[in-house]
């Protein structure tokens, strides 16, 4: 049975054009960008081209683009790197309870090292209240980290409002934009962010590649030491083919952004329409409208996650109970707990569906009908 | 094109490339996902880990995948230092390590650690007695590379292990990046606790590598997040890169078993020709040296000029390590070997792969003699 992959927020298939571009570079551009001969310089040029593309897409300068091994490394570098470097200015950090574990666990590590971290809750729509954040800001605050789009609910956070709020505060502002890239306009100046994380494998690029935007003048300690690559922020021979693959994926994503937004929105609407037609009772977790096109998180009253996922899997539908990074564990979603409290039944009966390159309309229709049947059976 | 800069980076093996492409196409799931696509990716990851453990004669759970050699070295050194600093704050390494070891140690000095940088003899080897004499009650880590990346010296790793094994408090890390597949190595011996390998030095992909961690050894993680890689290295696994690494390691080991002689022959042919050129100084030792690295100096000729002149003939060699290419003039390795200023300034490195041929060596030898002749005339 052919799988219907509705888990693009966990990871995405690579675009065939990305694979081609990478293959070509692995065959012909394998020099070490730090080598002084022309073979090395060619690799460096290819690298810098992607650096420029990336900078252009997010409205940055190419010198502000640091390639990393992925979103986790970029988030760790952003939080830990700025916290330690700016300790003399204060020891307070603000983030939310709904961040990715790469942010939350980095923040917990900082707590063990003498920093005080405020973890803000979100409301029932999955949104952070900017007023709450404002109330938490102190003279001691050196960093605020809020994700742009939540990876479980798809809800947009008010990044530019937060950016405006702390523009004149000493605190740096970091946003994890991993789930936003490709379907949203990201402009670092409009958002007023100092640091921004993106990941390649969430936009049909290769795994093992991410970017941290670091605004000029931002003081940041590197987490690794070695060669002088990436302006010493991130030493290690650059993953040239990975970077080229990411560059291609980014170009395609930008070019097809509007079409994809419309397509995934139509998938989402069709999906819900079929559930409605089958009289399935469900709740949408998070705001209905302030949500990115490719993610929808649904609660099915009277069911539970394990039996839903097992039955989906048997029917060839790949979905998820939360972020893949925590899906292996039986712990309830920290995002839904923040929204509804730990006693709410939504915690144990919710599923995230996320659309993408692997889907077409007929697949979505088929999946929705199968899901309707399963939910009916389980709630009988 | 004749590529003799294989210590900087290597061309991905076509079979490695095939594996990489196949996995990106057919196994793109996130290994942490619970559905079939995730489980299939996880199975593949587990198999790659098993294969690699087999090749290294260690257990599956002793392999941690990283983004490369720099991360592996940083993780081992900082991971031990941060985890075990209560036991002592002294580290022993050598003056000829890769920058990712040296600068990781320097970063720890800023955190209050004491580091002994052992000197080496004219051949780049440390003295076992000196190492043993440097061990104090405070020493928690010894880090010594297996094969030097600039001149190819093999360090007496097994003898060092015999010493570190006498001190139960002491951990021993071996940077084996330049050794794997070029000389027989045994990591599974008493006394060795960690070893770093890199994919792109053995015809695998950039952005891949591993750290061998002896069972029961606890390391403080560099990256916090989803808890992948037994909680030592968070971040979505680069599945295709890892499968490619397993493939590259197997192929490289086959080469070592079957064609190591060819490297030795090519090296002696090169040395014969280099020694014939008036005034050249061979920096690579004649004994206890890896078969793929030949370092020599042509005093009073700028190495960059020689490199570019050889490039005109389609030949690519290097000066020192690519990671240190930007630091000015002298090679710190040659300086540590007590070479005089002129020799330290004019070092050139040839580094071979199994795919190089005797014909290429002969062509190179001709061109080198020609280039040196022309350049010397030019400076007269």
Contacts between the chains, C-beta under 8 A, distances in Angstrom:
chain1	res1	chain2	res2	distance
A	3	B	35	7.6
A	3	B	36	6.0
A	3	B	37	5.9
A	5	B	37	6.1
A	7	B	29	7.9
A	7	B	30	7.5
A	7	B	33	6.0
A	7	B	35	6.6
A	7	B	37	7.4
A	7	B	38	7.7
A	10	B	29	7.7
A	10	B	30	4.2
A	10	B	32	7.5
A	10	B	33	5.0
A	10	B	38	7.2
A	11	B	28	6.4
A	11	B	29	6.6
A	11	B	30	4.0
A	11	B	33	7.6
A	11	B	236	6.3
A	12	B	28	7.2
A	13	B	25	7.9
A	13	B	28	4.5
A	14	B	24	4.9
A	14	B	25	7.5
A	14	B	28	6.4
A	19	B	21	6.1
A	19	B	24	5.8
A	19	B	25	6.8
A	23	B	17	6.7
A	23	B	21	6.1
A	26	B	12	4.8
A	26	B	17	5.5
A	26	B	20	7.5
A	26	B	205	7.1
A	27	B	11	7.9
A	27	B	12	7.6
A	27	B	17	7.1
A	30	B	9	6.3
A	30	B	10	7.2
A	30	B	11	4.9
A	30	B	12	6.3
A	31	B	5	7.9
A	31	B	8	7.7
A	31	B	9	6.6
A	32	B	5	7.4
A	32	B	8	4.1
A	32	B	9	4.0
A	32	B	322	4.4
A	34	B	8	7.5
A	34	B	322	4.0
A	34	B	323	6.0
A	34	B	325	5.1
A	34	B	326	7.2
A	35	B	5	6.1
A	35	B	8	5.1
A	35	B	9	7.6
A	35	B	316	7.8
A	35	B	318	6.0
A	35	B	322	4.9
A	35	B	325	6.8
A	36	B	304	6.3
A	36	B	307	6.4
A	36	B	318	7.2
A	36	B	319	6.9
A	36	B	325	5.6
A	37	B	5	7.1
A	37	B	307	5.7
A	37	B	308	7.4
A	37	B	311	5.5
A	37	B	316	4.9
A	37	B	317	7.7
A	37	B	318	7.1
A	38	B	311	5.8
A	39	B	1	7.7
A	39	B	3	7.2
A	39	B	5	7.5
A	39	B	316	5.2
A	40	B	5	7.9
A	40	B	8	7.3
A	40	B	322	7.0
A	69	B	67	3.5
A	69	B	68	7.9
A	69	B	71	7.1
A	69	B	207	6.4
A	69	B	235	6.6
A	69	B	238	7.8
A	70	B	67	7.9
A	70	B	235	4.8
A	70	B	236	6.3
A	70	B	238	7.9
A	71	B	235	7.4
A	71	B	236	7.8
A	72	B	223	5.5
A	72	B	224	8.0
A	72	B	225	4.2
A	72	B	226	6.9
A	72	B	234	5.0
A	72	B	235	3.6
A	72	B	236	7.4
A	73	B	67	7.3
A	73	B	223	5.7
A	73	B	235	6.2
A	75	B	225	7.2
A	76	B	222	7.6
A	76	B	223	5.1
A	76	B	224	6.0
A	76	B	225	7.1
A	100	B	225	7.2
A	101	B	224	7.8
A	101	B	225	4.9
A	101	B	226	5.1
A	101	B	227	7.4
A	101	B	234	7.4
A	102	B	223	7.7
A	102	B	224	6.9
A	102	B	225	3.5
A	102	B	226	6.9
A	102	B	234	6.4
A	102	B	235	7.4
A	105	B	224	3.7
A	105	B	225	5.4
A	105	B	227	7.9
A	105	B	234	7.1
A	106	B	224	4.7
A	106	B	225	7.3
A	108	B	224	7.2
A	109	B	224	5.1
A	201	B	236	6.3
A	206	B	24	6.9
A	206	B	238	7.5
A	206	B	240	7.2
A	206	B	241	7.7
A	207	B	236	5.7
A	207	B	237	7.0
A	207	B	238	4.5
A	207	B	239	6.4
A	207	B	240	6.9
A	207	B	241	7.1
A	208	B	67	6.3
A	208	B	207	4.8
A	208	B	208	7.3
A	208	B	238	3.3
A	208	B	241	5.4
A	209	B	207	7.0
A	223	B	74	7.8
A	223	B	222	6.1
A	223	B	223	8.0
A	224	B	70	5.9
A	224	B	71	6.1
A	224	B	74	4.4
A	224	B	100	7.4
A	224	B	104	7.5
A	224	B	222	7.0
A	225	B	74	6.3
A	225	B	99	7.8
A	225	B	100	6.7
A	225	B	103	3.6
A	225	B	104	4.7
A	225	B	106	7.0
A	225	B	107	4.9
A	226	B	70	4.2
A	226	B	73	7.2
A	226	B	74	7.0
A	226	B	98	7.2
A	226	B	99	4.9
A	226	B	100	3.2
A	226	B	103	5.6
A	226	B	104	7.2
A	226	B	323	6.2
A	227	B	70	6.9
A	227	B	99	5.4
A	227	B	100	7.0
A	227	B	322	7.5
A	227	B	323	3.2
A	227	B	324	6.9
A	228	B	323	7.5
A	228	B	326	5.2
A	228	B	327	7.9
A	229	B	323	7.6
A	235	B	70	5.2
A	235	B	99	7.4
A	235	B	100	6.4
A	235	B	103	7.5
A	235	B	323	7.3
A	236	B	67	6.7
A	236	B	68	5.0
A	236	B	69	7.2
A	236	B	70	3.4
A	236	B	71	6.2
A	236	B	100	7.2
A	237	B	9	6.3
A	237	B	68	6.3
A	237	B	69	7.6
A	237	B	70	7.4
A	237	B	198	7.9
A	237	B	200	6.2
A	237	B	206	5.6
A	237	B	322	7.2
A	237	B	323	7.3
A	238	B	206	6.8
A	239	B	67	7.3
A	239	B	68	7.7
A	239	B	205	7.6
A	239	B	206	4.5
A	239	B	207	3.1
A	240	B	206	5.7
A	241	B	205	6.5
A	241	B	206	6.5
A	241	B	207	7.9
A	242	B	205	7.8
A	242	B	206	7.0
A	242	B	207	5.0
A	242	B	241	7.9
A	309	B	34	6.2
A	309	B	35	7.2
A	312	B	35	7.3
A	313	B	34	7.7
A	313	B	35	5.2
A	313	B	36	6.1
A	316	B	36	7.8
A	317	B	35	7.8
A	318	B	29	7.6
A	318	B	33	7.1
A	318	B	35	3.8
A	318	B	36	6.6
A	318	B	37	5.2
A	318	B	38	7.4
A	319	B	35	7.1
A	320	B	33	6.2
A	320	B	34	7.3
A	320	B	35	7.4
A	321	B	34	7.6
A	323	B	226	7.6
A	324	B	30	4.3
A	324	B	32	4.2
A	324	B	33	4.7
A	324	B	38	6.9
A	324	B	226	7.6
A	324	B	236	7.3
A	325	B	32	5.6
A	325	B	225	6.5
A	325	B	226	2.8
A	325	B	227	7.2
A	325	B	228	7.3
A	325	B	234	7.6
A	325	B	236	7.4
A	326	B	226	6.7
A	327	B	32	5.8
A	327	B	33	6.0
A	327	B	34	5.5
A	327	B	38	8.0
A	328	B	32	5.2
A	328	B	34	7.1
